[in-house]
Amino acid sequence: MGSSTGRTPVSFGIYEAKNRFSELVERVAAGEEVIITRHGQPVARLVPETPERVDAAAVDAIFDELRKLSKGFAPGVTREELRGYMEEGRR
């Protein structure tokens, strides 16, 4: 089982993990990965939290597309005309 940090994960049995939970959280916060085992078999993995990153370029591209699309709408359409278009679409 590989680690996202490149280090070999350390493992602890459930009983020991329960008794050393604060220490394990500190180790994970420092970048380690901890495997929790039951009867020698892995049952859980503690890994460092990684904040989700927003791709600013992708967000900008989406807004550019929205701006292009919004230019295609006629600003002078009246409410009545819009209702007429809606009714036509229902037929």
C-alpha positions as CSV (number, residue, x, y, z in Angstrom):
1,M,0.0,0.0,0.0
2,G,1.6,3.3,-1.1
3,S,1.6,6.6,0.6
4,S,0.7,9.9,-1.0
5,T,3.7,11.4,0.9
6,G,6.2,9.0,-0.6
7,R,6.9,7.6,2.9
8,T,6.0,4.1,4.1
9,P,2.9,4.5,6.2
10,V,3.1,3.4,9.9
11,S,0.5,1.1,11.3
12,F,-1.2,0.7,14.6
13,G,-3.7,-1.8,16.0
14,I,-7.1,-0.4,17.0
15,Y,-6.4,-0.5,20.7
16,E,-3.0,1.2,20.5
17,A,-4.4,3.8,18.0
18,K,-7.2,4.6,20.5
19,N,-4.7,5.1,23.3
20,R,-2.4,7.2,21.2
21,F,-5.0,9.0,19.0
22,S,-3.7,12.6,19.8
23,E,-0.2,11.5,18.8
24,L,-1.4,9.9,15.6
25,V,-3.3,13.1,14.7
26,E,-0.1,15.1,15.2
27,R,1.9,12.7,13.0
28,V,-0.8,12.9,10.3
29,A,-0.8,16.7,10.6
30,A,3.0,16.6,10.0
31,G,2.4,14.7,6.8
32,E,2.6,11.1,7.8
33,E,0.1,8.4,6.8
34,V,-1.2,6.1,9.5
35,I,-2.8,2.7,8.9
36,I,-5.2,1.3,11.5
37,T,-5.3,-2.5,11.7
38,R,-7.7,-5.0,13.3
39,H,-6.1,-8.5,13.8
40,G,-3.3,-7.4,11.5
41,Q,-5.5,-6.4,8.6
42,P,-5.8,-2.8,7.5
43,V,-9.2,-1.3,8.2
44,A,-8.7,2.5,8.1
45,R,-6.2,5.0,6.9
46,L,-5.5,8.5,8.4
47,V,-4.1,10.9,5.8
48,P,-3.3,14.6,5.9
49,E,-6.1,16.9,4.8
50,T,-5.4,18.5,1.5
51,P,-7.3,21.7,0.7
52,E,-9.1,21.6,-2.7
53,R,-7.5,24.0,-5.1
54,V,-9.5,26.0,-7.5
55,D,-8.1,26.3,-11.0
56,A,-8.3,30.1,-11.5
57,A,-7.7,29.7,-15.3
58,A,-10.7,27.3,-15.6
59,V,-12.9,29.7,-13.6
60,D,-11.9,32.6,-15.9
61,A,-12.6,30.5,-19.0
62,I,-16.1,29.6,-17.7
63,F,-16.8,33.3,-17.0
64,D,-15.6,34.2,-20.5
65,E,-17.9,31.7,-22.0
66,L,-20.8,33.0,-20.0
67,R,-20.1,36.5,-21.2
68,K,-20.0,35.4,-24.8
69,L,-23.3,33.5,-24.3
70,S,-25.0,36.5,-22.7
71,K,-24.1,38.7,-25.7
72,G,-26.4,36.5,-27.8
73,F,-29.5,37.5,-25.8
74,A,-31.5,40.4,-27.2
75,P,-31.8,43.0,-24.3
76,G,-34.8,44.6,-26.0
77,V,-37.1,41.6,-25.8
78,T,-40.3,42.4,-24.0
79,R,-42.1,40.3,-21.5
80,E,-44.9,39.6,-23.9
81,E,-42.4,38.5,-26.6
82,L,-40.7,36.2,-24.2
83,R,-44.0,34.7,-23.2
84,G,-44.8,34.2,-26.9
85,Y,-41.5,32.4,-27.4
86,M,-42.2,30.2,-24.4
87,E,-45.7,29.3,-25.7
88,E,-44.2,28.5,-29.2
89,G,-41.8,26.1,-27.5
90,R,-44.6,24.3,-25.8
91,R,-46.4,23.5,-29.0
